[in-house]
């Protein structure tokens, strides 16, 4: 009898857990997941970090050689600093950089020093 109660409570708990999980997917994230699944890896990155910021990073990767150094003078949001560092790897941050990255007038600018 006691075992039956434990299994019943466990089954009800699992049912509600699945219900709340499915509800969270349905309430808005499902559209985002569907949009991400139908895109290529490059388009997913652009969707997540923003098209403007992604195009700047692509331009910076094309302009800068892999052994270049750079300095981030200012950023729009603090997380952008870490995104720049992540996506521009193996290029390194330096106090005496080859390139300067700064945010001005609503856009990021990459300038060779």
N, C-alpha and C positions, 0 to 999 in steps of 0.2 A: 504494500500500500504506500509506504513512504517513498519507495523507488519510483512509483508511478507519479506521485506528486512532483518529485524532482524533475523527472522527464517532461512533465506537462509544463512546469514553470520554465524549463530550459527551452522547450519548443516555442512557447509564447514569447520569450525574450529574443530568440533568434528571429522569429517572425517580425517583431517590431523593429529590430535592428536592420533587417533587410528593407522594411518599409521606409524607415527614415533615410537609409542610404539611397534608395531609389527616388525618394521625394527630393533629396538634395540634388540629384542629377537632373531631375525633370524641371526643377524650378529655375532654370536659367543656364546652368552649366552644360546641359546637354547640347544646346546650340553651339556653344564654344567648342566643346569636344568634337562635334560633327564638323565644324569649320576647320579645326586642326587636322582631323583625320583625312580630309579630302585635299590637303595641300602637300607640296613637297617640303623637304627639310628647310630649304632656304626661305620659302614662303611662311613656314611656321615661325621661324625666328623673326621675320619682318612683322608678322601678326602680333607676336608677344611683346617685342621691344618698341614697336612703332616703325612705320615705313620711313619716316624722315631720318630717325636715328640710325636705322639699318642702312639706308643709302649712304649716310656719312661714314659709317664703319666700313662699308664696301669700298668707298672711295679712298679712305685712309689705308686700307689693306693693299689696294692696288698701287698707291703712291709710294708707300714706305717699304724699303727693302726689309727682309726678315731680320737682319742684324741691326736695325736702326734703334735709336733711343728717342724717347719723347718725354714731354712734360705736360701735365694737364693743369692749365692755369686756372680755370674755373669750370664749374659744371652746373647744369641746370638743376639737376636733382642729385643728391648724394649717391644714389644707387648707380647713376650713370658713370661715375668714376670706376666702380668695380666692373661694370659691363665693358667699359673701354679696355681696362686691363685684361679682362678675360678674352675678349674677341680679338685683340691685337697681339696676343701671345704668338710667337716668341719674341716680339719686340719688347723692349724693357723701358721702364721709367728711369729717368736719370736727372741729376741736378745740372748736368751739362749736356742738354739734349741736341739731337739733330733736327727735331721737329717740335713745334709747340701746338698744343690743342687748347682752344679756348672757346667759350660760348659768348656770342655777341649778337645782338639784334634778332634774337629768336632762332639762331642756328649755330651749329658748331662749325668752327673754322680750323683747318689744318694748315700751318704755315711752316715752311722749311727755314731754318735759321742759318 
